[in-house]
Amino acid sequence: SKVGKSPELMLIAAMAWCFSICGLAGYLSLSLEMGALVAGIAIASFPYHIDIAAKVSSLRDFFITLFFVSLGLQIPRPTFNVIELSLLISGFVLLSRLVTVFPVLYFLRYGNRASLLPALNLSQLSEFSLVLASLGVSYGHINNDLLSAFTLSLVATALISSFVIPRGHEIYRFANSWLEKIGFKDHVGEAKPQNNDAAEHPTVILLGFYREASSLLTEILSRYSESAIAKLMVVDFNPEAHKKLKDLGVHCEYGDIAHEDTLRHIDLTQAKLLVCTIPDHLLKGTSNLKLLKILKKLAPNANVIVTAESFEAAREMYAEGADYVFIPRLVGAYYLADVMERIQTEGPDVIRIRATAYLTS
């Protein structure tokens, strides 16, 4: 109990545990790296593992630097055979990620986007492979050429992933048409809702489903009748969100709101209110301003609510015809100021009881 209350004692105890497990691994003729991994897994089960990870991050970076420097000093000048082997390893890593990750997620019905992006994000050779390769050299299981090939492959895949990961959304948009041509159809959200009229003519459409939209939907479900909710539709490409929405009986469509073709396919002509609560830093391939211009073109008679993160962006969106610009920090400040006044007039107990009841409802 004393260790849990003192950050210094907690860190010392964690370090002592790690060194003890590493020593035990060495005594059992295992590698120190494997002992360190086991010690880290054990600490991860405790509630204060995040605090420990934050405190040892500087030590981690320092020793990682020394490890790669010492590893690089041991690698001779690469020969043609080493470069050829490195290219084979890099190609195998990139291809194996696509072959193993994408089909598994696709057949779990996660859709093309949620299946392709993890495969792209995993397209880097793990640093732990160098640890295993260096151990193999020390035990005489592999030669130095193979270790050199692993190191070059790590550098190559790291460079490739640094370009691929930030552009994952653009790669998906380019590859999705080819994936559909060879038979990988996006099948998330294909189930038809019970109300066909609502499916054909939704009047209120939430574009994107994240934190604010999730809370907004909860408020809508508590305020309005089933007939009004039947006219509601959510458009998003998150498979997990689709499952929850279907359980609630909410009509949802799988689609990327950054695509004008997606919005055109949904048919917004009958919509009366279009709402996007996703801030620009979370949108991929578009912005609220671009989305506003597209919505005004596809649904000129609908009211449009978009989201801004600054007053300047909000003024620009109002100038482009937005009916309301949602600024989360401004709405939060307005509500918090109201709460402050009510605490002074009604007392904190009344406010706390109401807030607790709302959270548990």
C-alpha positions, 0 to 999 in steps of 0.5 A: 500500500505504501508503494502505491501511494509513493511514485518514487517507491513505485518506480524503484519497486518496478525497476527492482522487479525488472532487474530481478526477473532479468537476473532470473532469466539469465540464471535459467539460461534464457536471454535477458531480453526475454526476462525484461519482456516477461517483467513488463507483461507482469507490470502491465497488469497493475493499475499504475503501469501507465505512470511507470511507463511514462517515468521510464520512457527516457531510459527506454529511449536512451537504451534503444539508441545504444542498442541500435548504435551497437548493432550498427557497429557490428554490421559489415558493409552490405554485399550484393547477397545481403541486399538481395536477401534484404529485398526478399525479407522486405517484400515478404513482410509487406506482402504477408501483412496484406495476405494475412491481415486484410482477408481475416478482417474482411471476412469478419465483416469489417469492410474494405477500409477497416481491413486495409488500413491495419494491413498498411499500418503493420507494414514495418518489420518489428524491432524485436526481430533484430533482438531475436536475430542478434541472439541467433548470431550470438548462439551461432544459429544464423550468420552475420549476413542474415542479421545485416539483411534484417537490419536493412529490411527494418530501415527499408520498411520503416521508410516505406511505412513513414510514407504509407501510414500518413497516406493510408486514406488516399491509398484506400480510396485508390485501391478500393475500386480495384478491390471491389472489381476482384470481388471484395465488396464493402458489405458493412451496413448492407442490412436493410432497416425495418422501415422502408420509408425511412430507408428511402427518405431519411430527413435527419442525417448524421454525417460521421459518428464519433463522440459528439454524435454519439452523445447527440444520438443518445439525447435524440433517442431520449427526447423524440418518439420512434416515428421521429427516430425512424427518419434518422440516419447515420453515415459512417465507416466504423464497423463497431459503430454500425453494430451498436446503431443496429442494436438501437434500431437506428438506420445506418449506412456504411460510407466515407463522408469525404467521398462526394460519390458516397453522399450522392449515392445516399441521395440527400435530396429528401433530407431536411437536416444534415449534421456533421459533428466531426472536427477537421483534425479527425476528418480524412480527405476533407474538411467541414468547409469542403463538406459544407460546399458539397452538401449545399450542392447535393441538398440545396433545400436542407439545413446544414450544421457543421463543426469548427475549431476556431472562430475564423473557420466558423465565420467562413462557414457561415459565409458559405451558407451554413445554418449553424456552426457547432463550436464544441469549446464554445458550447461547453463554456456556455453550459459550464457558465450556466452550471456555475450560476446554478450551483450558487443559486440552487446549491451543489447537491441539486446539480450533482444529483441531476448530473449523476442521474443523467449519467446513470440513465 
